[in-house]
Every structure is written in structure tokens, then in C-alpha cells.
């Protein structure tokens, strides 16, 4: 193998490594975005449940006359 072939293979290996790193970075970004979206969704669900529980508590107070 002459020097030119060696340099070409080295270049191709570097290219492949760079592409693999970029793909890994993109996957990590997507995973991070999905995790953030899931977290926000869970927070929203929690807020909705708290609001429903508060509404149920007030409804019980109203029904039992304790809200006067």
C-alpha cells in the first residue's frame, strides 16, 4: 500500500468516525427532546389531577354543606 492509499483510508476512517459521532449526537438530542416532552406532559397531567382533586373536594364540601 503506498502513501496515497494509506492517506485515503485514514481520511475515510475519519469521515466515518465524524458521521458516527454526528448520528450519535442527533440521537442524543432527539432522546433529550423526547424526555423533556414526557416530563412536560407528566407535569401537565399532574396539574390536571390536582385541579380535579381540588374540584372534587369542593364538590364534597358543597354537597355536605361544609362550604358555607
Beta strands, then each sheet from edge to edge (+ up, - down):
end
